[in-house]
């Protein structure tokens, strides 16, 4: 799994932690030695972080207030 095609094909599995220790080690060694693949890894890792931070559902304020009032009423 040391070439670029294999590394890029397994990148999502690597980021998700779904590879064996041996496969993770092979990919890590490849990333250490291959700047184009490392750039792809960095991009995907950063993209995941942005999506995780920005794509969070939030309850509308009026719903949050109704829930808070219901909780207070139960106390």
C-alpha distance (Angstrom), angle and dihedral (degrees) to the residues before:
residue distance angle dihedral
X1 . . .
X2 3.77 . .
X3 3.78 100.6 .
X4 3.79 126.3 88.6
X5 3.80 96.9 -110.6
X6 3.80 92.5 53.9
X7 3.78 92.5 43.7
X8 3.79 94.0 50.3
X9 3.79 91.8 44.1
X10 3.82 90.0 54.8
X11 3.82 96.4 39.5
X12 3.80 96.0 103.0
X13 3.79 91.5 48.1
X14 3.80 87.9 49.4
X15 3.80 92.7 50.6
X16 3.81 90.8 47.0
X17 3.80 92.1 50.3
X18 3.82 91.9 -121.1
X19 3.80 98.4 130.7
X20 3.76 131.1 93.3
X21 3.78 117.1 -101.1
X22 3.81 90.2 -106.9
X23 3.81 92.8 52.1
X24 3.80 91.4 46.3
X25 3.79 89.9 51.0
X26 3.82 92.1 49.9
X27 3.78 91.5 50.5
X28 3.79 92.5 45.8
X29 3.80 90.9 52.6
X30 3.79 89.9 49.0
X31 3.81 91.5 49.4
X32 3.79 89.8 49.5
X33 3.81 90.3 56.4
X34 3.82 102.8 33.7
X35 3.78 117.8 64.7
X36 3.85 96.1 -172.3
X37 3.80 91.0 55.8
X38 3.79 90.7 43.3
X39 3.81 89.0 53.6
X40 3.81 89.9 51.7
X41 3.80 89.5 48.9
X42 3.81 92.3 49.0
X43 3.81 91.3 48.9
X44 3.81 93.6 49.6
X45 3.80 92.8 44.8
X46 3.81 91.6 49.7
X47 3.81 92.1 45.1
X48 3.79 90.6 53.0
X49 3.79 90.5 50.1
X50 3.82 92.4 50.8
X51 3.80 92.2 47.6
X52 3.81 91.2 47.6
X53 3.81 91.5 50.7
X54 3.80 98.5 41.5
X55 3.78 103.5 35.9
X56 3.74 98.7 65.9
X57 3.76 118.5 131.7
X58 3.77 113.2 -130.9
X59 3.76 125.5 -167.7
X60 3.80 114.9 -116.4
X61 3.79 113.5 -98.8
X62 3.81 94.1 -114.4
X63 3.81 90.5 54.8
X64 3.79 91.1 49.3
X65 3.81 90.3 51.2
X66 3.82 92.2 49.2
X67 3.79 90.5 50.7
X68 3.81 91.4 48.5
X69 3.82 90.5 50.3
X70 3.83 90.9 48.6
X71 3.80 90.5 51.2
X72 3.79 91.4 48.2
X73 3.82 90.3 49.0
X74 3.81 90.7 54.1
X75 3.79 92.5 52.7
